[in-house]
Amino acid sequence: MATATPPAAATPGEFAALLSQEESAIGQFVTLLQQEQAALTAGQVDSLDALVAAKNPLVQQLNRIADERRYLLQVAGFTNDRAGFHGYLEAHGTAEMRAAWERLQSLAHQAQELNGLNGQLISQRLQGASGALQVLLQRHQAGSGVYGPDGQKQAGTGSRLIDSV
C-alpha cells in the first residue's frame, strides 16, 4: 500500500513569482477601475459593459492567485492569512519579496478605495435616473398627451402653449 507523499514546500522563488503575477493583475485591475471612474464621471455609460467584461477575468485570476498563495503557505507550515504570509516573509523572504508585498498591499488599498468611489458614483447615477423616471411617470399619469389612444382630446397637458390651441 503506497503512502501519499506530502507536497513539497514552496520555494521563495515560487512565492516571488506568485507575488509578481498578483501585482501585475491587481495593477491591471486598478487601471480598469480608474477607467470606470472616468467613464462614470463623464457619463459615458456605454463603455461600462466593456470595462466590466474586462474586470471579471481579472477578478477570477486574482482569486486563483490568492487561493494558490494560501495553499503554498499551508504547505510551508504557515497559516493561510496575512499573518501567515508575514511570518513566511520573516522566515524566508527576500528584500525584493518584501518590497513586492508592500507594493501589492498599496495597490490592493487603491483598488478598494476606487471600487468604493465607483460604487458611490453608480449609486448617484441610479438616484438621478430614478428621479427623472419619477418625474416622467408623474407627468404621464397627469395626462401628458393632447390626444389619447382613442383619438379623443385628453385633459390639459400642463403646457399653456399646447392647451391654448
C-alpha positions in Angstrom: 0.0 0.0 0.0 1.6 3.3 -1.1 1.6 6.2 1.2 0.8 9.7 -0.1 3.8 12.0 -0.1 3.2 15.4 1.3 3.6 18.2 -1.2 7.0 19.9 -1.2 7.2 23.2 0.5 7.2 26.2 -1.9 10.4 27.9 -2.6 10.9 31.6 -2.1 11.2 31.8 -5.9 7.7 30.3 -6.3 6.3 32.9 -3.8 8.2 35.7 -5.6 6.7 34.6 -9.0 3.3 34.5 -7.5 3.6 37.9 -6.0 4.7 39.2 -9.3 1.7 37.7 -11.0 -0.6 39.2 -8.3 1.0 42.6 -8.5 0.5 42.7 -12.3 -3.1 41.5 -12.2 -4.1 44.0 -9.4 -2.3 46.8 -11.3 -4.4 46.0 -14.4 -7.5 45.9 -12.1 -6.7 49.4 -10.7 -6.3 50.7 -14.2 -9.7 49.4 -15.2 -11.3 50.9 -12.0 -9.7 54.2 -12.9 -11.2 54.0 -16.5 -14.5 53.0 -15.0 -14.4 56.0 -12.7 -13.6 58.3 -15.6 -16.5 56.9 -17.6 -18.9 57.3 -14.7 -17.8 60.8 -14.1 -18.1 61.8 -17.8 -21.5 60.0 -18.1 -20.1 57.5 -20.7 -22.2 54.6 -19.6 -21.9 52.8 -22.9 -18.2 52.0 -22.1 -19.1 50.3 -18.8 -20.1 47.0 -20.3 -16.6 46.6 -21.9 -14.9 47.5 -18.6 -17.0 45.1 -16.6 -16.2 42.4 -19.2 -12.5 43.1 -18.8 -12.7 43.2 -15.0 -14.4 39.8 -14.5 -11.5 37.7 -15.7 -9.0 39.7 -13.6 -11.1 39.1 -10.5 -11.1 35.4 -11.3 -7.3 35.5 -11.8 -6.8 37.4 -8.5 -8.9 34.8 -6.7 -7.0 31.9 -8.2 -3.7 33.6 -7.2 -4.9 34.2 -3.7 -6.0 30.5 -3.4 -2.6 29.4 -4.6 -0.8 31.7 -2.1 -2.9 30.3 0.7 -2.2 26.7 -0.3 1.6 27.4 -0.6 1.5 29.0 2.9 -0.2 25.9 4.4 2.3 23.6 2.7 5.1 25.7 4.1 3.6 25.3 7.6 2.2 28.8 8.0 -1.4 30.0 8.4 -3.1 30.9 5.2 -3.8 34.5 6.0 -1.9 37.8 6.1 -0.2 36.9 9.4 1.0 33.7 7.9 2.4 35.5 4.9 4.2 38.0 7.1 5.6 35.0 9.0 6.8 33.4 5.8 8.4 36.7 4.7 10.2 37.0 8.0 11.5 33.4 7.8 12.2 33.1 4.0 11.5 36.3 2.3 14.0 38.5 0.4 14.1 42.2 0.3 12.6 42.1 -3.2 9.7 39.9 -2.0 9.0 42.3 0.9 9.0 45.3 -1.5 6.7 43.4 -3.8 4.3 42.7 -0.9 4.3 46.3 0.1 3.5 47.4 -3.5 0.8 44.8 -3.6 -0.8 46.0 -0.4 -0.7 49.6 -1.7 -2.4 48.5 -5.0 -5.0 46.5 -3.1 -5.8 49.5 -0.9 -6.0 51.7 -4.0 -8.4 49.2 -5.7 -10.6 49.1 -2.6 -10.9 52.9 -2.5 -11.6 53.2 -6.2 -14.2 50.4 -6.1 -15.9 52.2 -3.2 -15.9 55.6 -5.0 -17.2 53.9 -8.2 -20.0 52.4 -6.2 -20.9 55.8 -4.9 -20.9 57.2 -8.4 -23.1 54.4 -9.7 -25.5 55.0 -6.8 -25.7 58.7 -7.6 -26.3 57.9 -11.3 -29.1 55.5 -10.3 -30.7 58.0 -8.0 -30.7 60.6 -10.7 -32.2 58.2 -13.3 -34.8 57.1 -10.8 -35.7 60.8 -10.0 -36.0 61.6 -13.7 -38.2 58.5 -14.3 -40.5 59.5 -11.4 -41.0 63.0 -13.0 -41.8 61.4 -16.3 -44.2 58.9 -14.8 -46.0 61.7 -12.8 -46.4 63.8 -16.0 -47.7 60.8 -17.9 -50.2 60.0 -15.2 -51.4 63.6 -15.1 -52.3 63.4 -18.8 -49.3 64.4 -20.9 -50.8 63.8 -24.4 -53.1 66.1 -26.4 -55.0 63.1 -27.8 -55.5 59.7 -26.2 -55.2 56.3 -27.9 -58.9 56.6 -28.9 -58.3 59.9 -30.7 -60.3 61.9 -28.1 -58.9 65.0 -26.6 -57.2 64.5 -23.2 -57.3 66.8 -20.2 -54.8 69.6 -20.0 -51.1 68.7 -20.6 -49.8 71.3 -18.2 -48.4 73.3 -21.1 -50.2 76.6 -21.8 -49.0 76.6 -25.4 -50.5 73.2 -26.3 -53.6 73.6 -24.1 -54.5 77.0 -25.6 -54.6 75.7 -29.1 
